[in-house]
Amino acid sequence: MPRRSKGREFRKLFEREGALLRPCAFDALSAILIERVGFEVVGTTGYGIAATLIGQPDIGLVSFGEMLERVRTIINAVNIPVDVDADTGYGNALNVYWTVYNFAAVGAAGVRIEDQVWPKRCGHMLGKRLISKDEMVQKVKAAIRARNEIDPDMVIGARTDARGVAGLEEALERGKAYAAAGADYVYVEAPQSIEEVERLVKEIPVPVALNIIPGGRTPPFAIQELERVGVKYISVPMVALYAATKAMYEALKVLKETRDVRALEKLGVTWWEFNDIVGLMKWRLLELELLPQNELLEMYGTTDINEILSREFKETAAKWRKEEQRS
């Protein structure tokens, strides 16, 4: 049976009216939550993967192999299309070909490459350098060639960091060149006014994308305002990472300062709720279908899923509720 093309699903989202929102995941769990809330596409964030994988800033320290493995786990965790931040493609046009080929092979619906010198850095940081426009055009063509060999529907995005390095006119020139080379959309990093955004949308002949990072280099444009001027694709890459960081920090502070484990229950989801999020029920049902009956009886004493869940609830969540009522 042919593998379902997530690229085709992703491409259809661009055909609709209005802007497409792209919250970004840094791991499988954050991707699951993005899908669970109801978003139709999940991006990956190189910035977030660098932070959570190696605990370092987004300055090109994560290798292609490390990124591919993290992205593979994200793709496997969700049913919606995954659009991958592939940095610069990790080298020249040959590296881009290999990078896109492998991301397509693990089921990526889209891949975005950028025109910074490797090792790159987060687009909102100082110190960025650009490769030539012509070299980036060749990278876009290499990405398209690799895409066509695995999944012709995969979406190829081209990002330019030229606005912050060489100005708006250079960003426009590069955006047009990348579109002419075959990019499905052009992502311009950090335009500085809504008038600039309007020019980008008007003059670049493919959908225009950008991102919003709280406290970053892009002004705090309202999503409705960007949609009004015709921006088609809006990334909000740190929506999960920054919120999760603050929540973890606050919970750890509470534990350190109060040593009250009951207080932690109110700061996050419960054990029972978390198991639901990561799909424990699916695996329980698979156990009942696939494991030998004698093994199941040894594990649970029954093969009735309702009895298993009822007993587990009584021994976990219900116990905490009783303690809460007593206090």
ZATISE-807699 format. One line per 8 residues: number of its first residue (from 1); their letters; for each residue x negated, y, z of C-alpha. Coordinates in steps of 0.001 Angstrom, whole numbers, padded with zeros to 6 digits. Layout:
BEGIN
NUM) A) X:Y:Z | ...
//
This chain:
BEGIN
1) MPRRSKGR) 000000:000000:000000 | -001543:003394:-000997 | -002655:005589:001907 | -000347:008509:002544 | -001962:011744:001328 | -002030:014301:004116 | -003519:016685:001563 | -000285:016597:-000428
9) EFRKLFER) 001727:017383:002689 | -000623:020219:003604 | -000533:021675:000090 | 003277:021805:000159 | 003154:023980:003278 | 001420:026675:001233 | 004306:026703:-001237 | 006821:027905:001346
17) EGALLRPC) 007733:031479:002133 | 005975:033173:005023 | 002735:032524:006864 | 001539:029131:008060 | 000188:029056:011635 | -002901:026928:012299 | -003618:026344:015987 | -006922:024529:016400
25) AFDALSAI) -007902:021414:018313 | -011265:020633:019859 | -010490:016987:020603 | -007805:014332:020140 | -005817:015374:023213 | -005521:019028:022171 | -004472:017852:018691 | -001740:015663:020206
33) LIERVGFE) -000401:018630:022163 | -000371:020839:019060 | 001695:018235:017220 | 003936:017612:020238 | 004882:021301:020447 | 006019:021173:016809 | 003295:022753:014681 | 003002:021395:011145
41) VVGTTGYG) -000771:021520:010739 | -003697:021329:013130 | -007062:022903:012462 | -010352:021869:014005 | -012541:024448:015683 | -016297:024170:015357 | -016592:026698:018175 | -014422:024548:020431
49) IAATLIGQ) -016123:021294:019441 | -019551:022764:020190 | -018296:023876:023604 | -016618:020601:024560 | -019017:018138:022910 | -022365:019584:023970 | -021438:022523:026199 | -023226:025028:023978
57) PDIGLVSF) -022223:028086:021896 | -021227:027927:018234 | -024657:028638:016725 | -025117:025573:014520 | -026260:023058:017145 | -023657:020377:016328 | -024763:018087:013504 | -022654:016854:010602
65) GEMLERVR) -022527:013329:012030 | -021328:014563:015423 | -018690:016757:013791 | -017485:013962:011520 | -016991:011601:014455 | -015074:014182:016508 | -012890:015068:013508 | -012187:011384:012826
73) TIINAVNI) -010790:010976:016340 | -008593:014052:015888 | -007218:012785:012568 | -006472:009369:014085 | -004569:010942:016986 | -001874:012794:015011 | 000511:012385:012088 | 000403:015990:010849
81) PVDVDADT) -002248:017232:008384 | -005648:018129:009827 | -007586:021023:008261 | -011288:020775:009057 | -013763:023530:009868 | -016834:022168:008055 | -019137:025106:008847 | -021476:025693:005882
89) GYGNALNV) -021330:022082:004733 | -024605:021530:006630 | -027013:022414:003834 | -026952:023088:000104 | -024366:022093:-002515 | -025404:018432:-002305 | -024814:018447:001441 | -021429:020081:000867
97) YWTVYNFA) -020508:017333:-001590 | -021401:014657:000980 | -019691:016506:003817 | -016397:016934:001967 | -016540:013395:000584 | -016787:011968:004094 | -014142:014225:005614 | -011802:013223:002789
105) AVGAAGVR) -012623:009565:003383 | -011482:009769:007027 | -008210:011416:006015 | -008734:015167:006326 | -005969:017142:004615 | -008179:020178:004082 | -011769:021324:004477 | -013064:024879:004855
113) IEDQVWPK) -016669:025867:004125 | -018354:029228:004657 | -021056:031396:003110 | -023379:031842:006066 | -027010:030721:006174 | -027444:027486:008118 | -027699:027325:011094 | -024546:029410:011174
121) RCGHMLGK) -022871:031106:014106 | -019356:031980:015165 | -017978:034612:012817 | -017263:036955:015721 | -020926:037048:016833 | -023681:039399:015716 | -026695:038121:013795 | -024939:036468:010852
129) RLISKDEM) -026719:036075:007515 | -025225:035208:004128 | -026292:032933:001324 | -025947:034378:-002174 | -022564:034572:-003827 | -023766:032274:-006612 | -024950:029622:-004164 | -021592:029660:-002405
137) VQKVKAAI) -019783:029323:-005736 | -021778:026154:-006360 | -020830:024903:-002902 | -017149:025437:-003663 | -017556:023477:-006900 | -019348:020692:-005039 | -016520:020528:-002509 | -013945:020272:-005298
145) RARNEIDP) -015895:017501:-007017 | -016050:015450:-003808 | -012375:016151:-003081 | -011318:014936:-006514 | -013094:011620:-006014 | -011190:010762:-002815 | -007966:012794:-002580 | -007241:015306:-005361
153) DMVIGART) -004528:016878:-003186 | -006937:017841:-000416 | -006994:021621:000166 | -010353:023385:-000174 | -010791:026674:001651 | -013676:029093:001185 | -014612:031466:003988 | -016658:034631:003635
161) DARGVAGL) -018360:036437:006501 | -019317:039303:004197 | -017033:041899:005821 | -019155:042071:008967 | -022485:041790:007161 | -022155:043747:003903 | -018763:045466:004006 | -015299:045122:002575
169) EEALERGK) -016228:045505:-001103 | -018667:042607:-000872 | -016020:040514:000878 | -013575:041268:-001931 | -016107:040422:-004617 | -016970:037149:-002970 | -013339:036268:-002332 | -012533:036711:-006019
177) AYAAAGAD) -015558:034630:-007034 | -014670:031784:-004693 | -011088:031798:-005952 | -012357:031673:-009550 | -014559:028703:-008606 | -011432:026790:-007561 | -010915:027424:-003839 | -007276:026903:-002881
185) YVYVEAPQ) -007419:029772:-000387 | -009958:032340:000778 | -010508:033037:004435 | -011998:036452:005166 | -013568:036760:008589 | -012565:039782:010683 | -011090:042510:008457 | -010921:045708:010503
193) SIEEVERL) -007571:047273:009626 | -004191:046315:008254 | -005027:048409:005169 | -008049:046188:004549 | -005879:043114:004926 | -003431:044491:002370 | -006257:045002:-000137 | -007523:041485:000399
201) VKEIPVPV) -004069:040026:-000213 | -003515:042205:-003271 | -006876:041652:-004973 | -007801:038032:-004169 | -005778:035812:-006538 | -005244:032892:-004124 | -003672:032779:-000655 | -005602:034759:001945
209) ALNIIPGG) -006312:033414:005420 | -007787:034902:008571 | -008010:034158:012270 | -007219:035823:015577 | -009370:035244:018666 | -008400:037023:021898 | -011193:039498:022604 | -012926:038774:019288
217) RTPPFAIQ) -013997:040897:016330 | -010634:040817:014527 | -008315:043585:015812 | -005220:042345:017695 | -002950:042231:014656 | 000568:040989:015308 | 001317:037773:013430 | 004512:039371:012089
225) ELERVGVK) 002480:042279:010715 | 000055:039964:008931 | 002955:037988:007517 | 004592:041205:006309 | 001553:042191:004222 | 001305:038721:002694 | -001298:036776:004686 | -000493:033144:004003
233) YISVPMVA) -002540:031227:006546 | -003304:032366:010100 | -005619:030454:012418 | -005404:030823:016179 | -008442:028691:017015 | -008835:029263:020752 | -005190:028933:021834 | -005834:025544:023465
241) LYAATKAM) -009506:025929:024405 | -009271:029176:026349 | -006067:028186:028151 | -007482:024773:029068 | -010715:026341:030310 | -008881:028732:032605 | -006535:026016:033893 | -009404:023626:034676
249) YEALKVLK) -011386:026364:036399 | -008437:027410:038545 | -007626:023810:039548 | -011226:023149:040522 | -011273:026336:042603 | -008127:025240:044437 | -009657:021844:045213 | -012901:023410:046406
257) ETRDVRAL) -011237:026081:048537 | -008258:024173:049984 | -009115:020444:049715 | -005351:020012:049206 | -004619:017369:046579 | -000890:018094:046797 | -001567:021604:045483 | -003119:020106:042350
265) EKLGVTWW) 000194:018488:041374 | 001698:021918:040805 | -001234:023112:038656 | -000933:020540:035892 | 001011:017609:034541 | 001485:014516:036676 | -000038:011076:036196 | 003273:009840:034776
273) EFNDIVGL) 003688:012802:032411 | 000147:012499:031115 | 000564:008813:030305 | 003609:009753:028238 | 001578:012331:026297 | -001161:009852:025392 | 001354:007165:024398 | 001044:004485:027064
281) MKWRLLEL) 004523:003164:026232 | 003434:002290:022685 | 000597:000171:024043 | 002794:-001534:026624 | 005202:-002569:023881 | 002296:-003830:021763 | 001074:-005868:024713 | 004465:-007514:025048
289) ELLPQNEL) 004492:-008304:021340 | 000904:-009444:020815 | -000516:-010893:024048 | 000111:-014505:025173 | 003029:-014859:027577 | 000924:-016495:030281 | -001444:-013517:030196 | 001455:-011063:030437
297) LEMYGTTD) 002933:-012935:033405 | -000447:-012870:035116 | -000699:-009100:034526 | 002862:-008018:035299 | 004805:-010986:036635 | 007422:-010338:033926 | 007819:-009655:030212 | 010695:-007190:030678
305) INEILSRE) 009481:-003674:029767 | 012151:-001982:031896 | 011124:-003981:034946 | 007467:-003113:034352 | 008213:000596:034045 | 010562:000614:037029 | 007993:-001015:039276 | 005220:001273:038073
313) FKETAAKW) 007391:004343:038650 | 008202:003252:042193 | 004523:002709:042937 | 003398:006077:041522 | 005679:009045:040813 | 008452:007984:043195 | 005950:007643:046035 | 004803:011231:045602
321) RKEEQRS) 008401:012448:045465 | 009145:010755:048799 | 006140:012422:050379 | 007284:015776:049002 | 010741:015334:050511 | 009250:014493:053905 | 007134:017621:053912
//
